Amino acid sequence: MDVGTAEPGTEVPRAPRLIVLHALAAGIDFERYFRWRRARDGDPFFVRFPGFGSGLFTGTAAGARELFRAPVDTLEPPRPNPIEPLVGTASLILASGERHRRDRALLAPAFHGARIRAYGEIIRDSVLEEIEGGTGQAWRPGVRIDSRAAARAITLRVILEAVFGVDGHERRAEYTGAVGEFLNAFSGPLMLVPLLRHGLFGQAPWDRFVAARARLDRLILDDIAHRRTATGRLSTDILGMLLSTSYDDGTAITDDDLCEQLRTLLVAGHETTATTLVWALFHLHREPATLARLRAELRAAGPEAGPVELARLPYLDAVCQETLRLHPAVPIVVRRLTAPYTLRGVELAAGDTMGVAVPLLHSDPQVWPDAQRFQPERFLDRKYGPFEFAPFGGGHRRCVGASLADYELRIALATIVTRVRLRLAPRYANGRAPMSVPHNIATGPHRPIPFVVESDLHHEDVC
């Protein structure tokens, strides 16, 4: 991508020359790098990554408005794309034009309100199973909990049952092992350096990733084949719904395309929510007054409150929104232009890339006073527009599963804080928050955040 031209009276942003050093700085601490670039170069600014070209980034509400309102027929996902090996070329994330419209229309009904609300019991039961020792020790006083591992186990259990109807331990274990191997095989270098995506007699990292992907795809394709031939069973999960739905022209989705859509849901549908759940627990246990206020709201709702009632609680909502503000799981929204466009006064050509740096958008001092502070009350005081607060992206490509992610986060968080009393490990109880680094399709804490169980609240008053 060439550096764009500026409208009269507008200065052309500088493009960094030491590309590798900039890429390393971004990889070490993505959010700090973006803040440094804004402080040094203003808004907008160019970012370059080896193998992926350049992009013009903005972190203001005005810039987000321009990008999200750009003509739909002039936008497509950038290629090459760092996550393409994970999700596949048929994935909704990478589709464009008419293909994107058709696939989104096919998938969107699976994430409408009534269907999402039906997953409430699945979410709560998944949390309770983990607390009772689902993937390790039961959460009893004195036990040390790896919050990242626990959150991943909870959200993967939810997505397996919601998408595939998997509730048996044997099949779930097969998927859990395959998904874990698949995600672990896609290392940071493979994601950021396309030149490494070549085999070497079956021994290269790329060979191991391809083998892991094939293992996961076999499980998914087996389930698809089984469902296509099954009779007499009414399936309420997402796979069943997609198999009973067709495109506008009456044709059905192919098995290979459906496999990539389902793989996308598996990857994006559990890693992002798990990361946000970890951050929510982290901040709550560094802010005793905030945790006490949340528990008071949950106690007032009563022990019989169902998932739908819990999801409507205003302070629980505010805590989740504030977590997403500080820690958007997918921190950049990127579009490739198929026609000329002007972003923040910089004229871009067809083939150029533009994006929103969501951490900057969520810390714009004109919108978010004291932006580095965890303060859920800000979401009780006012409502923020889609160009000020965009944890799931925006425009016609906003995350199709946003409603499920929001709902799952609320129910999982409420269930944990009403069932157990946790304590952050000393190194995390004070001081700076851990750095957020790329983890496959999302970003999250660069190391696990451990908690120690202090007590079981199931048999005592919540306080």
N, C-alpha and C positions, 0 to 999 in steps of 0.2 A: 504494500500500500504506500503510495506517495503521500507526502505531507500535503494536506489540503490547502486551499487558498482561503483568505479571509475577506469578508465584506469590507467595503471602505470604512475606515475608522476602527476596524477590529484587528488586533495583533494576531498573527498566526502562532499557535502554540508550538513550543519547541519539541522536537522528537528526540528521545535519548539516543546517544551514540554508542555508549558502552552496553550493548544489548545484553550480553551474558551476565554482567554484573547486576544490571537491573532485574533480570530474570531471577538470579539468585536471591537478591534482596526481597523480591516479591514472594519467592518460595519459602523463605525463612519466616517472614512475618508479613503476610499479605496486607492486613489492615493498616499496619504502621507504614508500609511502603506507599499505600494509596494516600494516607494522610500527609506523608512527606511530599509526595508529588503535588498535592493540592496546595500545600503551604509554599512550595518552591515555585510552581508554574501557574498557579491559579486554576480556574475552571473555564473551559475544558482543557484536557491535556492528553497527549499521545502516550500510549504504552506499546512496547514491542516485546514479542516473545519469539525465541528461535524456533523456526519451523511453522509458526502460525501467523506471521506478519504483524501488522500494527493495527491499533484501534484508537479512535478518539473517544475518551471517556468524560462523562460529566457526573457530578454528584450533587446537583441542585434540583429543587422541585421544578424550576422552569425548564431545566435540561431534560428531566424525566418526562415532563409533559410533551416536549417536542419529540422525543424518541418514541414514547408509547402512542402518540397520535400520528406518527408518520404513516403515509398511505400503505395499507396492508399489502397491496400488490407490488410494492417496491422493496419488500423485506424478505429475508430468508436467513436460516441459521448459517453461521460462518463455517467454511470448510477450508482446510482440514479442521476437524473438531476434536479436542482432547478426549472427550468421552465417547466418541463413536465406537471404539472397540467394545466398550461396556454395554451400550444400549442397542447398537445396530443401526444400519441405515434406514430401516423401516420404522424406527421409533418415532413416536409423535414429537419428541424433543427435536429431532433433526429433519422432520418432514417440512415441506414448504408448499406454497401455492395451493392448488386445488387438492393435492394429496393431503396437506395438513387440514384443510377444511373438512374433507370427507372423514378422515380418521378421528378428528376431534368430535365431530357429530356422532360418530359411532361410540366413542369412549365416554363422552360427557354424561350421558344418562346414568352411568354406573356410579357417579359421584354426586347425584342430586340429593337434596335434603332428606327425604323419607328413607331412601336406601342407606344413607350414611348413618342416620339415627339407629337403624337396625343393628349396627355394629357395636353399639354401646356396651352390651353385655359381654361381647367378645373381648373388648378392650379391658374392661374391668377384670374379667376372669383371667386374662393373660397376666396382668399385674399381680393378682393374688397368687397365681401359680408360681410366679418368680419369687415372691416373698416367701412362699412355703418351700422353696428349694428347687425350683424348676431346672436351673442349670448349675446348681452347686449347693452350697450350704443354705439352710433356711435362715431367714433374717431374724436371728435371735440376739438378745443383748450380748455385746462384746464381739460379734462377728464383723469382719471387715468386708465391705462391699465394693467391688469395682463397678462404679456407676455406669461406665461406658459399656462394659460387657452385659450388665443387667438390662440396660435400656435397649441395646440391640436385640437381646433375646426377647424382650417384651414386644417390641415393634415388629420383629420378624414373625413371631407367633401370630400377631394380629393380621399381618398382610397375607400370610399363608392361608389362614382360615377365611379371610374376607375375599381373597382373590381365587383361591383354589378349593376352598372348603376342606382343607387339610386339618383334621383334628385328631388323627391317630398318631401315637408316639413314634411308631416305626417310620411312617412316611415323612413325618415332620423332621425326624432325625436325618433322613436322607437329604431333604432339602436344606436343612441347617448346615450340614457338612459341605454340600455342594456350593451353597451361597458363600459360606465363609472362605472356602478355597478359591472361589472365583474372585471375590473382592480382594483377598490378600495377594493374589497373583498379579493384580493390576497395580503395580508399584508407581510411585511418583515419577521416576524416570520414564517409564513406558507412557505415562499420560502426557508428559511435558516435552518429550523428545521423540518425535515420530520416526527418526532414523533407527531407533532401537527396535522397531516393530518388524523384526526379521528373525527367522528361525536359524538354528545352527545344530543340525543333526539331533534335534529333539532335546537339546540341553540348554538352550538359551531361555532367558526369562519370558520371551515372547512365546516360545513353544509351550512352556508351562501354563501361561495364561490361556492359550488357545485350547489346550487339553481341558483345563478347568471349565472354560465356557462350553465346550462340547458336552461335558458331563452334566452341567446344569440344563442345557438345552434338551438333552435326552429325557430328563425328568419332566420338563414342561411339555415336550411333544408327546410323551407317553400319556400324560393327563389329558391333553387335547384329543388324542386318538380314542382314549377310553370314553371320554364324554360324547364324542361324535357318534359312537356306536351304542351308548347306553340308552335304554328305553325305560319308560315308566317312572323316571325320577325327575322331580321338579327341583332344579338347582337355583338357589337364591344368591349364590356367590357371583363374583364379577365374571369369572370364566363362563359360567352357565349363561349369564346374561348376554355376553358377547357372542356366544355360539348360537343364540336364538335371535340375534339381531342381524340385519343386513344393511348395506349401503343404500343410498337413495335410489339407485338403479336396480335394486333387487339382488345384486351379487353379494356373496359372503366373503369375509376376510379369509385369506389363505392361511394354512397352518404355519408356514414360515414367518409371515408377517405377524400373525397373532403371537407366535413365540417371542418375537422381539418386543412387541408391546407388553407382554406379560413379564418378560425379563426386565424391562424398564420399570414396571410397577414394583417388582421385587426389590430392585436396587434403590430406586428413588423413593419408594414408599416406606422403607424402614430406616435407612441410614440417616436421612434428613431429620425425621421426627425423633429418632433416638438421640441425635446430637443436641437438638433443642431441649429435650427432656433433661439431659445432663446439665446443660447450662442453667435451666430453671432451678433445679435442685441446688446447684452451686450458689447461685445468687440468694436464694431464699435462706440458705443456712449461713450466709454471711450477714444477713439482715434480720436479726431476731424479731424486730417490731413488725416487719413485713410478713414474716412467717406466722407470727401470732395473729395478725389481722386476717390472714387467709384462713387459718384454722378456725377462727371465730366465725367467719362467714360459712364455712363448711359445717361447723357444729350447729349453727342456726338453721341450716337447711335440713338437718335431721338425719339420723342413720338410715332412714328408709328412702332418702332422696335417690331417684334413679339417674342414669347417665344424662338423659335429656334435661332434667332439672339442674344437674350440676353444671352442664355446659352453658347454662344461661346466667350463672352467677357473675355479677359484674366485677368483683375484685379478682376472682380466678381468671376471668377474661383479661383483665388489665395486666396481671402477672405474666400471662402467656404472651400477650402482645409486646410487653416491654422486653421480654427475653428475645423475641424475634427481632425487635428493633436493634438491640445490642449485638445479636449474633445471628444474622440471616444465614441460613444453612448454605445457600447458593449466593455468594456475595457479588457476582457480576451478572448483568443481563446484557447480552450481546446480540446485535443484528448486523447482517451483511446487506449492503444496498445493491439493488439491481437497477437503480436509476439515480441520477444526481439528487442530492438533498443537502440542506444546510442545517447544521446542528450548532446552536449557540454562536451563530455568526460565522462559522467555519464551513466553507463550501466543500462538500465531499462528492466524489464521483462514483459511478457504478463500479462495484467491486470493492469499495472501501467498507470498513467496519466501524461501527459506533456502538457505544455501550454506556450503561449506568453502573457506577460503582456504588452498590447498595449501602455498604458501611458509611460512605461519605454522605449519601442521601439521608441516612438515619442519624447523622450527627451534625447536620447543617445547623449552625448556631442561630440562624434566623428562624428556624422552626423548633429546634430542640434545645432549650436552655439547659445548662449543666448536663450536656449530652452524655458524658462518660459515666454518669451516676445511674444506678439501677433504681428507678423511681416509677413504679406502676401507677401511682396516682395521676400521672400526666395523662393516662388514657381514660381516667374518670372525669377529668376537668374539661376535655374537649375531644372532638372527633377529628381524625386526620384524613386528608384526602389521599386518593390513590397515587398521586405524584409526590407526596411527602413520605408515605409509608408503603413500601412495596416489598415485603419479605418473600412474596411468591411471584415476583415479576409483575408485569402489567401488559395492558393492551390485549390483542387477540391471541397472544401466546402465554398469557398468565397460566401458571401451573394448574392443570386440569384436576389434580388431586388435592388442591389447597383446602377444600372443605373437610376432607377426611383427615388431613394432617392437623388442622386446627382442632377438630373434635377429639381426635386421639390424644393430642397433647393435654387437653383439659381433663379428660377422664383419667388418664394415666397419672397425671400429677396429683389430682384430687385424691385418688385412691392411695397413693403412696403416703402423702402427708397426713392422711387420716388413719393410717394403719400402723405406721412406725415412726419413732423419733430417731432421727439420724444426727450425727455430728461429723463435720468436715475434719479430715486429717489436718493436723496443726499447720503443715506447710501451706495449705490452701485457705485456712480460716481467715488469714489477714494478708495484706499486701496485694500485689498486682494479680489480675486474672491471668491464667495461662494463655500463651499465644494460641491463635487459631490458625491451623494449617490444613491443606487439602487432604481429604480422606475420600478417595474415589470420586463420587459424584458430589460430595458435600465438603464443607470445611468444618473442623471441630477442634477441641483441645488437643495440643500436640502430645499429651500423655494422659493416661487414665486419671480420673479424679476419684480418689477413694473416700468412702464414708465408713464410719463405725456405727453400728446399731446400738442405740442407748436403751430403748425400751419398745415393747409392743403396745401400741395404743388401743388394740382391739378390745381389751378388757378394762380400760380405764378411761376416764374423761379426757377428751381432747382439750389441750390447753395451749 
